[in-house]
Amino acid sequence: MTNTPADRNTGKLPLSAVFITLNAASQLEAALQSVQFCDDLVVVDSGSTDGTLELAARYGARVFQQEWIGFGPQKQHAVQLAKFDWVLCLDADEQISQPLQVEIEALFAQQSPTAQGYDMPRCNYFLGRYLRHGEGYPDFSRRLFNRQHASWSADLVHEKIEIKAGAVFERLRGDIIHDSAETLNSYLAKQNRYTSIQAEALAQRGKWPGVAKLVLSPMVRFVKFYVFRQGFRDGWAGFVHISIGCFNSFMKYAKTRELMIRNRNK
């Protein structure tokens, strides 16, 4: 589809805001409110029972059902259902800040954005505060792109945008607000699932991690984010956030070794 300037009657942009959801009713409303400047809202749900579907429909979203197939494939499926080639991909607990909305609107003020996609900083809420340093910020995220020039990877977790040859991506300054309502317990449980999925992928590729990898990876990560990226300036929350990231790095490789040893002994 050819993108055109914002409709003079609605004032909305020829842009599809795309979400994947599962029981996200407690967070999705703020996300949908933040993208009302988009002319198309797409929600791909994997079995919600908490009113997510009704909430999305109330905000004018086109709602689709899709069994869970992994983060990357699920998001790419949602992108393919978009009305416009230009898509803005958000999680249910994320919102577009007002400064970022202004920037995006400026991109579409003429015929079309000059680049094929854009990265934007993400401001993460963790343990009662918004992180502004370390691993938690700017946390640049590639979320706005033309699907003719980019797509989500097939990774089941820690998915990323893969761009086609010649595509140009630029950076915006406004923040995505990641307003997660997770408890520390639920955050740790999610990280445990993620490291298990990552370990399975590494083991399938035969990526045997040596002891040096297990020991040095967390240490280098801590120095990088806590010292050089000044994570200490985010206080207790910053310390915990970076410490969990370092532990995840260790556990990913430890789980990989466990899987490969188990497979070898079968």
Residue frames relative to the residue before (quaternion, step in Angstrom):
aa qw qx qy qz dx dy dz
M 1.0000 0.0000 0.0000 0.0000 0.00 0.00 0.00
T 0.3915 -0.7096 0.5354 0.2379 3.57 -1.00 0.83
N 0.3241 -0.7560 0.5375 0.1857 3.56 -0.79 1.01
T 0.1336 -0.7861 0.6022 0.0406 3.53 -1.05 0.82
P 0.6683 -0.4807 0.3498 0.4473 3.61 -1.20 0.23
A 0.7143 -0.4535 0.3166 0.4289 3.55 -1.29 0.35
D 0.5433 -0.6293 0.4534 0.3214 3.54 -1.02 0.85
R 0.4666 -0.7119 0.4484 0.2728 3.57 -0.77 1.01
N 0.6655 0.5044 -0.3117 0.4533 3.58 1.13 -0.55
T 0.7685 0.3400 -0.1938 0.5062 3.58 0.85 -0.92
G 0.3250 -0.7554 0.5032 0.2654 3.57 1.11 -0.64
K 0.5490 0.6238 -0.3958 0.3909 3.59 1.26 0.11
L 0.5239 -0.6635 0.4531 0.2829 3.52 -1.22 0.60
P 0.4854 -0.6351 0.5079 0.3212 3.60 -1.17 0.54
L 0.4039 0.6941 -0.4361 0.4061 3.49 0.70 1.25
S 0.2524 -0.7652 0.5775 0.1317 3.58 -0.96 0.92
A 0.2068 -0.7419 0.6269 0.1175 3.57 -0.80 1.05
V 0.1162 -0.8389 0.5313 -0.0209 3.56 -0.57 1.25
F 0.0337 -0.7987 0.6000 -0.0287 3.57 -0.90 1.02
I 0.1473 -0.7005 0.6759 0.1753 3.53 -1.32 0.41
T 0.0774 -0.8358 0.5433 -0.0186 3.58 -0.89 0.91
L 0.0768 0.7262 -0.6830 -0.0136 3.48 -1.45 0.33
N 0.8250 -0.1761 0.0659 0.5329 3.57 -0.45 1.26
A 0.3332 0.7709 -0.4609 0.2870 3.54 0.82 1.10
A 0.2750 0.8164 -0.4835 0.1554 3.60 1.22 0.29
S 0.6579 0.5373 -0.3212 0.4187 3.60 1.02 -0.71
Q 0.7750 0.3344 -0.1706 0.5084 3.61 1.18 -0.45
L 0.5962 0.6450 -0.3539 0.3213 3.55 1.08 -0.71
E 0.5927 0.6072 -0.3807 0.3676 3.59 1.00 -0.71
A 0.6639 0.4917 -0.3093 0.4710 3.60 0.88 -0.89
A 0.6324 0.5318 -0.3308 0.4559 3.58 1.03 -0.75
L 0.6800 0.4847 -0.2861 0.4699 3.58 0.90 -0.92
Q 0.6181 0.5407 -0.3434 0.4558 3.58 1.04 -0.71
S 0.6892 0.5128 -0.2823 0.4271 3.58 1.01 -0.80
V 0.7427 0.3727 -0.2221 0.5101 3.61 1.20 -0.31
Q 0.2945 0.7826 -0.5016 0.2217 3.58 1.12 0.53
F 0.5688 0.5789 -0.3865 0.4382 3.60 1.25 -0.13
C 0.5976 0.5448 -0.3588 0.4662 3.61 1.30 -0.14
D 0.4490 -0.7253 0.4627 0.2413 3.57 -0.98 0.85
D 0.7720 0.2265 -0.1333 0.5787 3.59 1.25 -0.20
L 0.0707 -0.7792 0.6225 0.0175 3.58 -0.86 1.00
V 0.0692 -0.8018 0.5935 -0.0092 3.57 -0.78 1.07
V 0.0285 -0.7772 0.6285 -0.0082 3.57 -0.88 1.00
V 0.0847 -0.7697 0.6323 0.0256 3.55 -0.76 1.11
D 0.1126 -0.8361 0.5368 -0.0104 3.54 -0.44 1.29
S 0.2550 -0.7906 0.5431 0.1220 3.57 -1.08 0.75
G 0.8244 -0.2805 0.1075 0.4797 3.56 0.97 0.88
S 0.2060 0.8110 -0.5238 0.1598 3.59 1.03 0.70
T 0.1268 -0.7865 0.6013 0.0605 3.55 -1.18 0.70
D 0.6174 0.5987 -0.3144 0.4019 3.60 1.29 0.12
G 0.6825 -0.4829 0.2993 0.4599 3.61 1.18 0.29
T 0.3546 0.7532 -0.4849 0.2678 3.60 1.27 0.14
L 0.6767 0.5140 -0.3009 0.4329 3.57 0.85 -0.96
E 0.6666 0.4962 -0.3006 0.4681 3.57 0.94 -0.88
L 0.6336 0.5290 -0.3254 0.4613 3.57 1.02 -0.79
A 0.6609 0.5089 -0.3075 0.4579 3.58 0.88 -0.93
A 0.6623 0.5022 -0.3069 0.4636 3.58 0.93 -0.88
R 0.6247 0.5521 -0.3372 0.4373 3.59 1.04 -0.74
Y 0.7078 0.4189 -0.2498 0.5111 3.59 1.15 -0.58
G 0.6106 -0.6143 0.3307 0.3748 3.56 1.24 0.34
A 0.4200 0.7090 -0.4726 0.3124 3.58 1.22 0.29
R 0.3842 -0.6436 0.6018 0.2757 3.51 -1.28 0.52
V 0.1670 -0.8299 0.5316 0.0291 3.56 -0.53 1.24
F 0.0455 -0.7887 0.6128 -0.0177 3.56 -0.94 1.02
Q 0.3105 -0.7288 0.5796 0.1909 3.55 -1.21 0.59
Q 0.1025 0.7752 -0.6160 0.0947 3.55 -0.97 0.91
E 0.4501 -0.6667 0.5216 0.2845 3.59 -0.80 0.99
W 0.5885 -0.6120 0.4024 0.3424 3.56 -1.08 0.78
I 0.0301 -0.8139 0.5794 -0.0301 3.57 -0.78 1.09
G 0.6893 -0.4227 0.2776 0.5187 3.59 1.25 0.28
F 0.6526 -0.5730 0.3260 0.3736 3.57 -1.08 0.73
G 0.7004 0.4747 -0.2899 0.4473 3.58 0.73 -1.01
P 0.7038 0.4531 -0.2816 0.4691 3.62 0.72 -0.99
Q 0.6362 0.5328 -0.3388 0.4434 3.60 1.00 -0.77
K 0.6807 0.4797 -0.2896 0.4719 3.58 0.93 -0.89
Q 0.6492 0.5065 -0.3313 0.4607 3.58 0.99 -0.73
H 0.5999 0.5452 -0.3518 0.4680 3.59 1.08 -0.67
A 0.6532 0.5086 -0.3098 0.4677 3.58 0.97 -0.85
V 0.6287 0.5378 -0.3292 0.4551 3.58 1.00 -0.84
Q 0.6651 0.5198 -0.3040 0.4417 3.57 0.96 -0.83
L 0.6642 0.4990 -0.2960 0.4714 3.59 1.22 -0.46
A 0.4687 0.7031 -0.4283 0.3202 3.59 1.28 -0.17
K 0.5220 -0.6407 0.4780 0.2976 3.54 -1.18 0.65
F 0.7785 0.2841 -0.1304 0.5442 3.57 1.05 -0.80
D 0.5791 -0.5700 0.4516 0.3685 3.56 -1.25 0.40
W 0.6810 0.4360 -0.2874 0.5133 3.58 1.06 -0.67
V 0.0224 -0.8128 0.5802 -0.0464 3.56 -0.72 1.15
L 0.1862 -0.7335 0.6462 0.0985 3.51 -1.26 0.68
C 0.1291 -0.8362 0.5326 0.0226 3.58 -0.30 1.29
L 0.0363 0.8043 -0.5886 0.0723 3.56 -0.71 1.12
D 0.4198 -0.6318 0.5738 0.3087 3.52 -1.31 0.36
A 0.6624 -0.5437 0.3443 0.3835 3.56 -1.21 0.47
D 0.7241 0.4062 -0.2473 0.4996 3.61 1.16 -0.48
E 0.5924 0.5478 -0.3698 0.4607 3.59 1.20 0.51
Q 0.1001 -0.7830 0.6109 0.0606 3.54 -1.20 0.58
I 0.4423 -0.6453 0.5492 0.2938 3.53 -1.25 0.49
S 0.3706 -0.7272 0.5317 0.2259 3.59 -0.72 1.04
Q 0.6536 -0.5288 0.3678 0.3974 3.57 -1.22 0.44
P 0.6512 0.4968 -0.3404 0.4618 3.66 0.88 -0.74
L 0.6519 0.5008 -0.3229 0.4691 3.60 1.01 -0.74
Q 0.6135 0.5412 -0.3492 0.4570 3.59 1.01 -0.72
V 0.6418 0.5230 -0.3204 0.4604 3.58 0.95 -0.87
E 0.6504 0.5145 -0.3149 0.4616 3.59 0.97 -0.84
I 0.6694 0.4971 -0.3027 0.4617 3.57 0.91 -0.91
E 0.6392 0.5211 -0.3248 0.4630 3.57 0.96 -0.80
A 0.6369 0.5268 -0.3285 0.4571 3.57 1.04 -0.75
L 0.6105 0.5633 -0.3510 0.4321 3.60 1.07 -0.68
F 0.7541 0.3760 -0.1889 0.5043 3.55 1.05 -0.81
A 0.3889 0.7504 -0.4670 0.2600 3.59 1.26 0.10
Q 0.7297 0.3073 -0.2087 0.5741 3.57 1.18 -0.55
Q 0.8262 -0.2478 0.1351 0.4876 3.59 -1.10 -0.47
S 0.7884 -0.1743 0.1807 0.5616 3.58 0.80 -0.98
P 0.5994 -0.5459 0.4246 0.4031 3.61 -1.14 0.48
T 0.5249 -0.6676 0.4389 0.2935 3.56 -1.09 0.73
A 0.7117 0.3744 -0.2397 0.5439 3.61 1.16 -0.55
Q 0.5274 -0.6271 0.4657 0.3342 3.57 -1.32 0.09
G 0.8061 -0.0238 0.0018 0.5913 3.55 1.28 -0.08
Y 0.2395 -0.7853 0.5628 0.0954 3.54 -1.28 0.37
D 0.2723 -0.7079 0.6296 0.1683 3.51 -1.22 0.75
M 0.0541 -0.7997 0.5978 0.0151 3.56 -1.10 0.65
P 0.5228 -0.6394 0.4501 0.3395 3.60 -1.04 0.68
R 0.2075 -0.7615 0.6035 0.1134 3.54 -1.16 0.70
C 0.2148 -0.7804 0.5805 0.0889 3.55 -0.77 1.10
N 0.1925 -0.8369 0.5098 0.0516 3.55 -0.42 1.29
Y 0.2915 -0.7297 0.5970 0.1618 3.56 -1.01 0.92
F 0.1330 0.8018 -0.5624 0.1521 3.56 -0.65 1.11
L 0.8542 -0.0400 -0.0155 0.5181 3.57 -0.85 1.04
G 0.7881 -0.3976 0.1753 0.4360 3.55 0.79 1.06
R 0.7792 0.2409 -0.1820 0.5493 3.62 1.18 0.18
Y 0.4717 -0.6319 0.5278 0.3156 3.54 -1.30 0.40
L 0.3592 -0.7435 0.5286 0.1968 3.54 -0.71 1.11
R 0.1153 -0.8167 0.5646 0.0300 3.58 -0.90 0.95
H 0.7458 0.3096 -0.1879 0.5591 3.59 1.27 0.10
G 0.7475 0.4517 -0.2653 0.4085 3.55 -1.31 -0.31
E 0.8018 -0.2387 0.2149 0.5039 3.53 -1.07 -0.86
G 0.6635 0.5618 -0.2907 0.3996 3.56 1.18 -0.56
Y 0.8051 0.0584 -0.0350 0.5893 3.61 1.20 -0.25
P 0.5180 -0.1417 -0.8435 -0.0132 1.58 -2.00 1.51
D 0.2581 -0.8073 0.5116 0.1411 3.63 1.23 -0.08
F 0.0110 -0.8495 0.5273 -0.0077 3.60 0.81 1.01
S 0.0858 -0.8047 0.5870 -0.0212 3.53 -0.83 1.10
R 0.3277 -0.7407 0.5623 0.1666 3.55 -0.93 0.99
R 0.1294 0.8461 -0.4968 0.1432 3.58 -0.09 1.28
L 0.7294 0.3561 -0.2144 0.5433 3.61 1.16 -0.45
F 0.2704 0.7759 -0.5275 0.2157 3.59 -0.54 1.13
N 0.4736 -0.6175 0.5441 0.3137 3.50 -1.37 0.30
R 0.4087 -0.7634 0.4449 0.2286 3.59 -0.50 1.16
Q 0.5464 0.5865 -0.4137 0.4316 3.59 1.23 -0.10
H 0.7640 0.3602 -0.1698 0.5077 3.58 1.23 -0.47
A 0.7946 0.1492 -0.0784 0.5833 3.61 1.24 -0.13
S 0.0273 -0.7880 0.6150 0.0093 3.56 -1.28 0.40
W 0.5773 -0.5667 0.4498 0.3784 3.55 -1.28 0.30
S 0.4983 -0.6428 0.4935 0.3082 3.57 -1.10 0.71
A 0.5630 -0.6142 0.4439 0.3298 3.56 -1.29 0.28
D 0.3673 0.7472 -0.4852 0.2669 3.61 1.24 0.17
L 0.4452 -0.7105 0.4822 0.2538 3.56 -0.94 0.91
V 0.7689 0.0448 -0.0408 0.6365 3.58 1.27 -0.40
H 0.7962 0.1934 -0.2016 0.5367 3.58 -1.17 0.62
E 0.1140 0.8230 -0.5342 0.1561 3.50 0.96 1.03
K 0.1166 -0.7965 0.5909 0.0529 3.57 -1.19 0.46
I 0.5223 -0.6096 0.4907 0.3388 3.54 -1.31 0.29
E 0.1630 -0.7679 0.6144 0.0790 3.55 -0.84 1.02
I 0.2015 -0.8110 0.5426 0.0860 3.56 -0.75 1.05
K 0.4864 -0.6594 0.4974 0.2850 3.53 -1.17 0.66
A 0.6734 -0.5016 0.3585 0.4079 3.55 -1.23 0.49
G 0.8089 0.2758 -0.2198 0.4705 3.55 -0.96 0.94
A 0.5315 0.6295 -0.4175 0.3833 3.59 1.22 -0.22
V 0.2328 -0.7730 0.5805 0.1063 3.56 -1.00 0.89
F 0.0806 -0.7795 0.6206 0.0277 3.56 -0.91 1.00
E 0.1335 -0.7840 0.6040 0.0518 3.55 -1.02 0.88
R 0.4552 -0.6854 0.4995 0.2710 3.57 -1.30 0.21
L 0.2418 -0.7257 0.6255 0.1536 3.50 -1.18 0.73
R 0.4808 -0.7033 0.4568 0.2558 3.58 -1.22 0.42
G 0.6258 0.5640 -0.3430 0.4154 3.59 1.10 -0.65
D 0.4807 -0.7129 0.4530 0.2356 3.56 -1.13 0.71
I 0.3139 -0.5898 0.6946 0.2668 3.41 -1.48 0.42
I 0.2564 -0.7596 0.5782 0.1513 3.57 -0.88 0.92
H 0.1380 -0.7838 0.6032 0.0529 3.55 -0.60 1.19
D 0.0362 -0.8542 0.5159 -0.0527 3.53 0.06 1.37
S 0.0243 0.8472 -0.5286 0.0476 3.54 0.72 1.08
A 0.2676 -0.7681 0.5651 0.1380 3.54 -0.97 0.92
E 0.3297 0.7844 -0.4736 0.2273 3.58 1.26 0.32
T 0.3861 -0.6432 0.6021 0.2732 3.50 -1.26 0.55
L 0.6530 -0.4981 0.3771 0.4281 3.56 -1.23 0.29
N 0.6269 0.5500 -0.3338 0.4393 3.56 1.04 -0.76
S 0.6961 0.4553 -0.2797 0.4795 3.61 0.87 -0.91
Y 0.6079 0.5476 -0.3501 0.4561 3.59 1.09 -0.68
L 0.6657 0.4945 -0.3013 0.4707 3.58 0.94 -0.87
A 0.6327 0.5290 -0.3315 0.4581 3.57 1.02 -0.77
K 0.6509 0.5058 -0.3136 0.4714 3.58 0.99 -0.80
Q 0.6553 0.5061 -0.3151 0.4639 3.59 0.94 -0.86
N 0.6135 0.5427 -0.3474 0.4565 3.57 1.07 -0.68
R 0.6469 0.5016 -0.3192 0.4775 3.60 0.99 -0.80
Y 0.6539 0.5318 -0.3158 0.4357 3.57 0.93 -0.91
T 0.6816 0.4818 -0.3057 0.4580 3.59 0.87 -0.90
S 0.6071 0.5444 -0.3546 0.4576 3.59 1.11 -0.59
I 0.6616 0.4949 -0.3031 0.4748 3.58 0.96 -0.86
Q 0.6442 0.5161 -0.3184 0.4662 3.57 0.99 -0.83
A 0.6514 0.5198 -0.3157 0.4537 3.58 0.95 -0.87
E 0.6341 0.5274 -0.3328 0.4571 3.59 0.97 -0.79
A 0.6581 0.5040 -0.3123 0.4640 3.58 0.96 -0.85
L 0.6609 0.4983 -0.3103 0.4676 3.60 0.95 -0.84
A 0.6581 0.5129 -0.3138 0.4532 3.56 0.95 -0.85
Q 0.6376 0.5307 -0.3260 0.4534 3.58 1.00 -0.78
R 0.7018 0.4323 -0.2606 0.5027 3.58 1.13 -0.63
G 0.4899 -0.6887 0.4152 0.3367 3.58 1.27 0.05
K 0.3717 0.7418 -0.4786 0.2872 3.59 1.18 0.55
W 0.0860 -0.8217 0.5631 0.0165 3.59 0.12 1.29
P 0.2092 -0.7968 0.5534 0.1226 3.63 -0.54 1.11
G 0.3751 -0.7349 0.5233 0.2131 3.55 -0.81 1.00
V 0.6927 -0.4638 0.3458 0.4307 3.55 -1.32 0.22
A 0.6126 0.5582 -0.3505 0.4363 3.59 1.03 -0.75
K 0.6236 0.5388 -0.3320 0.4589 3.58 1.07 -0.76
L 0.6592 0.5138 -0.3073 0.4550 3.58 0.92 -0.89
V 0.7311 0.4413 -0.2406 0.4613 3.56 0.91 -0.93
L 0.7555 0.4319 -0.2316 0.4348 3.57 0.76 -1.04
S 0.5955 0.6040 -0.3735 0.3756 3.60 1.00 -0.73
P 0.6926 0.4468 -0.3038 0.4779 3.66 0.80 -0.83
M 0.6462 0.5311 -0.3287 0.4385 3.58 0.99 -0.79
V 0.6615 0.4949 -0.3051 0.4736 3.57 0.90 -0.93
R 0.6361 0.5399 -0.3230 0.4466 3.56 1.00 -0.85
F 0.6643 0.5079 -0.3112 0.4515 3.58 0.92 -0.88
V 0.6629 0.4967 -0.3091 0.4673 3.59 0.89 -0.91
K 0.6493 0.5372 -0.3187 0.4338 3.57 0.92 -0.88
F 0.8032 0.3361 -0.1646 0.4635 3.57 0.65 -1.12
Y 0.7155 0.4446 -0.2783 0.4615 3.61 0.93 -0.74
V 0.7481 0.3722 -0.2079 0.5086 3.58 1.02 -0.81
F 0.7891 0.3528 -0.1963 0.4630 3.57 0.43 -1.22
R 0.7318 0.3596 -0.2268 0.5327 3.59 1.06 -0.69
Q 0.4442 -0.7691 0.3855 0.2500 3.56 1.36 0.38
G 0.1360 0.8171 -0.5415 0.1437 3.54 0.94 0.91
F 0.5418 0.6296 -0.3934 0.3940 3.60 1.18 -0.46
R 0.6081 0.5763 -0.3548 0.4149 3.60 1.16 -0.50
D 0.6449 0.4898 -0.3277 0.4866 3.59 1.26 -0.18
G 0.5233 -0.6968 0.3857 0.3032 3.55 1.23 0.46
W 0.8385 -0.1667 0.1466 0.4975 3.50 -1.21 -0.67
A 0.6489 0.5279 -0.3230 0.4427 3.60 0.93 -0.88
G 0.6579 0.5125 -0.3085 0.4576 3.57 0.97 -0.82
F 0.6393 0.5284 -0.3195 0.4582 3.56 1.00 -0.84
V 0.6765 0.4879 -0.2928 0.4675 3.59 0.89 -0.95
H 0.6486 0.5389 -0.3201 0.4317 3.58 0.93 -0.93
I 0.7016 0.4518 -0.2643 0.4835 3.57 0.88 -0.95
S 0.6222 0.5454 -0.3419 0.4456 3.61 1.02 -0.74
I 0.6429 0.5048 -0.3197 0.4794 3.58 1.00 -0.81
G 0.6326 0.5338 -0.3295 0.4543 3.58 1.00 -0.80
C 0.6552 0.5027 -0.3067 0.4733 3.58 1.00 -0.81
F 0.6485 0.5086 -0.3119 0.4728 3.56 0.99 -0.84
N 0.6139 0.5484 -0.3397 0.4550 3.59 1.05 -0.76
S 0.6337 0.5374 -0.3248 0.4519 3.55 1.00 -0.87
F 0.6573 0.5040 -0.2975 0.4748 3.56 0.98 -0.88
M 0.7026 0.4831 -0.2760 0.4436 3.59 0.82 -1.04
K 0.5849 0.5786 -0.3764 0.4259 3.60 1.04 -0.67
Y 0.7257 0.4198 -0.2427 0.4881 3.56 0.87 -0.96
A 0.6148 0.5358 -0.3533 0.4584 3.60 1.07 -0.65
K 0.6633 0.4899 -0.3036 0.4774 3.58 0.97 -0.81
T 0.6072 0.5507 -0.3509 0.4527 3.58 1.08 -0.68
R 0.6542 0.5026 -0.3084 0.4736 3.58 0.92 -0.91
E 0.6362 0.5340 -0.3308 0.4479 3.57 0.96 -0.86
L 0.6784 0.4986 -0.2924 0.4535 3.59 0.87 -0.95
M 0.6835 0.4914 -0.2899 0.4554 3.56 0.93 -0.91
I 0.6266 0.5135 -0.3341 0.4818 3.59 1.06 -0.69
R 0.6496 0.5213 -0.3098 0.4586 3.56 0.97 -0.89
N 0.6760 0.4924 -0.2917 0.4642 3.57 0.94 -0.90
R 0.6493 0.5330 -0.3104 0.4450 3.56 1.07 -0.78
N 0.7194 0.4528 -0.2402 0.4687 3.56 1.11 -0.74
K 0.4620 0.6803 -0.4573 0.3386 3.59 1.22 0.03
